[in-house]
Amino acid sequence: MQITVTYDRPDEGPRSGPVQVGWFLANDKGAVLYDPPERLVSRQVSRVHAKSASRCPAVIQMESRYFVVKCPFDLHIGFSRDDKGKAVLVNRAGTASPIRSNKLNEVLTLVSEVEWRYPDRPTVQLHLPYTFIADEPVWMTQVGTFAHYRKDPLPGTIFGGRFQLNLWPRPLMWAFEWHEPEKDLILKRGEPLFYCQFEHEGPDRPVQMVEADKTPELTTYMEQISGVVNYVNQTFSLMKDAERLRPPKLLKPKDR
């Protein structure tokens, strides 16, 4: 039996007006560290010439559909192996590190070696509280910061993912595949960490980003779907079940 949830939509109709996407922090601990997502905008660029790339409608359209999540921490991490050959992370900053060594594993995890995609590329995960929600079908794709220039490139690549956030709101993480583990991983607070792109049924409709209130309905729904990745291999197979549990409205813009 197919189950359909009817979402609350604007009075103008489902295909008019901006698509509203809400963001919130799943955990408010240290909330001051986490900047709101920002729309990708090329700053301090020349717009004098009519044919400048910064005035190109295609460029403007593309940038307007990406949102930037900034890195909340300063990290200087190395990869090593202990005397038993076990893969470990090393806090290269030592006593100068803004994050205490005993707190580092709360935000940064070295994935178990058997779960690496390639045997010579360690995978680390930076745990974040950023969560997105919508009340109509919206897919979110997490991608690398292709428009951000780094003088010293990262020694690997990030791999993101794509999922339907209106059915599966979950805290995001930054996953990094370490292609050159002999080189240190250095992240700086305030620099772009990754981009979010949002797709929906009307590709011509802009995305309006708002801070969402963590209502009791939203909190309950997230508890119902959280942690299932530890018990099943294909969480997407649970989408229909999630749709059945989902209340018609979860996004409530926060009053400021």
C-alpha positions as CSV (number, residue, x, y, z in Angstrom):
1,M,0.0,0.0,0.0
2,Q,1.4,3.4,-1.0
3,I,1.2,6.1,1.7
4,T,1.1,9.7,0.7
5,V,1.6,12.6,3.1
6,T,0.0,15.9,2.2
7,Y,2.3,18.8,3.1
8,D,1.2,22.3,4.0
9,R,1.9,24.6,1.1
10,P,1.7,28.3,0.5
11,D,-1.6,29.8,-0.6
12,E,-0.2,30.6,-4.0
13,G,0.2,26.9,-4.8
14,P,2.9,24.3,-4.7
15,R,4.9,25.6,-7.6
16,S,4.9,29.4,-6.9
17,G,7.0,31.4,-4.5
18,P,10.4,30.4,-3.0
19,V,11.1,27.0,-1.6
20,Q,11.5,27.4,2.2
21,V,14.3,25.4,3.8
22,G,14.8,25.5,7.5
23,W,18.1,25.0,9.3
24,F,18.7,24.4,13.0
25,L,21.3,22.9,15.3
26,A,20.4,19.4,16.5
27,N,22.5,20.1,19.7
28,D,22.7,23.6,21.2
29,K,25.9,22.8,23.1
30,G,28.5,25.4,22.0
31,A,26.0,26.9,19.6
32,V,27.9,30.2,19.4
33,L,30.6,28.3,17.4
34,Y,28.3,27.6,14.5
35,D,27.6,30.3,12.0
36,P,24.4,30.3,10.1
37,P,24.6,28.9,6.5
38,E,25.2,31.6,4.0
39,R,24.3,31.8,0.3
40,L,27.3,31.4,-1.9
41,V,28.2,34.9,-3.2
42,S,31.3,36.0,-5.0
43,R,32.5,39.0,-2.9
44,Q,34.7,41.9,-4.0
45,V,34.5,41.1,-7.6
46,S,34.5,43.5,-10.5
47,R,31.1,44.2,-12.1
48,V,32.3,47.2,-14.1
49,H,32.2,45.6,-17.6
50,A,28.8,44.4,-18.9
51,K,30.4,41.1,-20.0
52,S,32.1,40.4,-16.7
53,A,31.6,36.9,-15.5
54,S,30.4,38.3,-12.2
55,R,27.4,39.7,-14.1
56,C,26.7,36.5,-16.0
57,P,23.1,35.3,-15.3
58,A,24.2,31.7,-15.4
59,V,26.9,32.3,-12.8
60,I,24.5,34.3,-10.6
61,Q,21.8,31.5,-10.9
62,M,24.3,28.8,-10.0
63,E,25.7,30.6,-7.0
64,S,22.3,31.5,-5.7
65,R,21.5,27.8,-5.4
66,Y,24.4,26.9,-3.1
67,F,24.7,27.6,0.6
68,V,28.0,27.6,2.5
69,V,28.6,25.9,5.9
70,K,31.7,27.3,7.6
71,C,34.2,25.3,9.7
72,P,33.6,25.9,13.4
73,F,37.0,24.8,14.6
74,D,40.8,25.3,14.1
75,L,42.2,21.8,13.6
76,H,45.8,20.6,12.8
77,I,45.6,16.8,12.6
78,G,48.1,14.2,11.5
79,F,47.7,10.5,10.7
80,S,49.9,7.9,12.2
81,R,49.9,4.3,13.5
82,D,50.7,3.2,17.0
83,D,53.2,0.5,18.0
84,K,50.6,-2.2,17.2
85,G,49.9,-0.8,13.8
86,K,46.5,0.6,14.6
87,A,45.6,3.8,12.7
88,V,45.4,6.9,15.0
89,L,44.9,10.6,14.7
90,V,47.5,12.9,16.2
91,N,46.8,16.4,17.4
92,R,49.7,18.3,15.9
93,A,48.8,21.5,17.6
94,G,49.5,19.9,21.0
95,T,49.1,22.3,23.9
96,A,48.5,25.2,21.4
97,S,45.4,23.5,20.1
98,P,42.1,25.4,20.7
99,I,40.4,22.1,21.3
100,R,41.6,20.1,24.3
101,S,43.0,16.7,23.2
102,N,40.5,14.8,25.4
103,K,37.6,16.6,23.6
104,L,38.9,16.1,20.1
105,N,37.3,12.7,19.6
106,E,33.9,14.3,20.4
107,V,34.1,16.2,17.1
108,L,36.5,14.3,14.9
109,T,36.4,10.5,14.4
110,L,38.8,8.2,12.5
111,V,36.5,5.7,10.7
112,S,37.3,2.1,11.4
113,E,39.9,0.9,8.9
114,V,37.7,-2.0,7.6
115,E,35.1,0.7,6.5
116,W,37.5,2.8,4.4
117,R,36.6,2.9,0.7
118,Y,40.3,2.4,-0.2
119,P,42.9,0.6,1.9
120,D,45.4,3.4,1.6
121,R,43.0,6.3,2.2
122,P,42.0,6.9,5.8
123,T,38.6,8.4,6.3
124,V,37.8,10.9,9.1
125,Q,34.4,12.4,10.0
126,L,33.8,15.8,11.6
127,H,30.6,15.7,13.5
128,L,28.4,18.7,13.2
129,P,24.9,19.7,14.5
130,Y,23.7,21.4,11.3
131,T,20.3,20.0,10.3
132,F,17.9,21.0,7.5
133,I,14.2,20.5,7.1
134,A,11.5,21.4,4.5
135,D,7.7,20.8,4.3
136,E,7.7,19.9,0.6
137,P,9.9,17.4,-1.3
138,V,13.5,18.8,-1.3
139,W,16.7,16.9,-1.9
140,M,20.0,18.2,-0.5
141,T,23.4,17.5,-2.0
142,Q,26.5,18.1,0.1
143,V,29.6,18.9,-2.1
144,G,33.1,20.3,-1.7
145,T,34.0,24.0,-1.7
146,F,34.8,24.2,-5.4
147,A,34.6,28.0,-5.5
148,H,37.0,28.5,-2.5
149,Y,40.7,28.8,-3.3
150,R,43.1,27.3,-0.8
151,K,46.7,28.3,-1.0
152,D,47.6,25.0,0.7
153,P,45.1,22.4,-0.7
154,L,43.7,19.7,1.5
155,P,45.5,16.4,1.3
156,G,42.4,14.6,0.0
157,T,38.8,15.0,-1.0
158,I,35.5,15.2,0.8
159,F,32.7,12.9,-0.2
160,G,29.2,14.1,0.5
161,G,25.9,12.7,-0.4
162,R,22.4,13.4,-1.5
163,F,19.2,12.7,0.4
164,Q,15.6,13.8,0.7
165,L,15.7,16.2,3.7
166,N,12.0,16.7,4.1
167,L,11.8,12.9,5.1
168,W,15.2,12.4,6.6
169,P,16.3,15.4,8.6
170,R,19.6,14.5,10.3
171,P,22.7,16.2,11.6
172,L,25.4,16.5,8.9
173,M,29.0,15.5,9.1
174,W,32.0,16.4,7.0
175,A,33.6,13.2,5.7
176,F,37.2,13.4,4.4
177,E,39.1,10.8,2.4
178,W,42.8,11.3,3.2
179,H,44.7,10.6,-0.1
180,E,48.0,11.7,1.2
181,P,48.1,10.7,4.9
182,E,51.7,11.7,5.2
183,K,50.5,15.3,4.9
184,D,48.6,17.0,7.8
185,L,45.0,18.0,7.7
186,I,44.6,21.6,8.5
187,L,41.2,23.3,8.9
188,K,40.6,26.9,9.9
189,R,37.6,28.3,11.7
190,G,35.5,30.5,9.5
191,E,36.7,29.0,6.2
192,P,34.1,27.3,4.0
193,L,33.8,23.6,4.9
194,F,31.3,22.4,2.4
195,Y,28.4,23.6,0.2
196,C,24.7,22.5,0.3
197,Q,22.7,22.4,-2.9
198,F,18.9,22.1,-2.8
199,E,16.8,20.5,-5.5
200,H,13.0,20.6,-5.6
201,E,10.1,20.2,-8.0
202,G,10.3,23.7,-9.5
203,P,13.9,24.3,-10.7
204,D,13.0,27.9,-11.4
205,R,12.0,28.6,-7.8
206,P,14.6,30.2,-5.5
207,V,15.5,28.8,-2.1
208,Q,14.7,30.8,1.0
209,M,16.8,29.8,4.0
210,V,15.3,30.4,7.5
211,E,16.3,29.4,11.0
212,A,13.8,26.7,12.1
213,D,12.3,26.2,15.6
214,K,12.9,22.9,17.2
215,T,9.2,22.1,17.8
216,P,8.1,19.1,19.9
217,E,6.8,17.5,16.6
218,L,10.2,18.0,14.9
219,T,12.1,16.6,17.9
220,T,9.9,13.6,18.2
221,Y,10.1,12.8,14.5
222,M,13.9,13.0,14.5
223,E,14.0,10.6,17.5
224,Q,11.9,8.2,15.5
225,I,14.4,8.0,12.6
226,S,17.7,8.6,14.4
227,G,20.3,5.9,14.8
228,V,18.7,3.5,12.4
229,V,22.0,3.4,10.3
230,N,23.4,1.3,13.1
231,Y,20.8,-1.4,12.5
232,V,20.2,-1.6,8.7
233,N,22.5,-1.3,5.7
234,Q,20.2,0.7,3.4
235,T,18.4,3.5,5.3
236,F,16.8,4.7,2.1
237,S,14.6,1.6,2.2
238,L,13.0,3.1,5.3
239,M,11.8,6.3,3.5
240,K,8.2,5.1,3.1
241,D,8.1,4.2,6.8
242,A,9.5,7.6,7.6
243,E,6.8,9.3,5.4
244,R,4.1,7.4,7.3
245,L,5.4,8.7,10.6
246,R,6.0,12.3,9.4
247,P,3.6,15.0,10.6
248,P,2.2,17.2,7.7
249,K,4.2,20.3,9.0
250,L,7.6,20.3,10.7
251,L,9.1,23.6,9.6
252,K,8.3,26.5,11.8
253,P,10.5,29.6,11.3
254,K,12.0,30.8,14.5
255,D,10.8,34.1,15.9
256,R,13.6,36.6,16.2
